[in-house]
Amino acid sequence: MADHLPSPLKYAGRRAFLRAAVLGAAVLPLAACVGDEDSLAKQAREGNNKNYIAGDGSVEEYGPESRTAPVKISAVAYDGTTIDSATWVGQATVLNFWYAACAPCRIEAPHLVELSSEYEGKVEFIGINVRDEKEAAEAFERTFGITYPSVQDTQGAIQLAMTQYVPLQAVPTTLVLDRQGRVAARILGAAEKSTLKALIDTALTEAL
């Protein structure tokens, strides 16, 4: 990956739509569960209009010309599923960084479940669990009816490789990958359903 954060795509109309989706949602305005914030997390929490929407979750979109190399992940999920990013090419992918005791993660879980069902066969949903051992993670998945796989990342290897987009200790964070496996959008904080759906639809309609 490149060493610098790509510039967000400045589509005024697009931002207006997402702002309406976020502000119009009947959800609690929960921010990410952040410990010692890095610069990305601080920027997202300031709400000072730097090309993101402050509220339930700050949103950034990245234009095709500013996207970095495809995300590479090879791991085994809690349920034994083999996760290989090479198989994602040609479809959009959603990566959700979470852990069981994170309150915003519990708020967004039903939205992720509904969208994963709605886009079954079209979009890959993968969870990246940053804290939990198998028992705690699977209990969370049973509680919310989550059927898509999650990878354990308690050592932080995946999150560290993604610090360009995922601030350390800022959870939840959700990434939408385009059909080439590149990061097309990011939600920092709890993902509101209509906002995430709009980002997924955009990724699906882009040309390869």
Secondary structure, DSSP 8 states (H G I E B T S, - for coil): --SS---B---HHHHHHHHHHHHT--S-----EESS--HHHHHHHH---SSS--SSEEEEEB-GGG--S----EEEBTTS-EEEGGGGTTSEEEEEEE-TT-HHHHHHHHHHHHHHHHTTTTEEEEEEESS--HHHHHHHHHHHT--S-EEE-TT-HHHHHTTTTS-TTEE-EEEEE-TTS-EEEEEEES--HHHHHHHHHHHHHS--
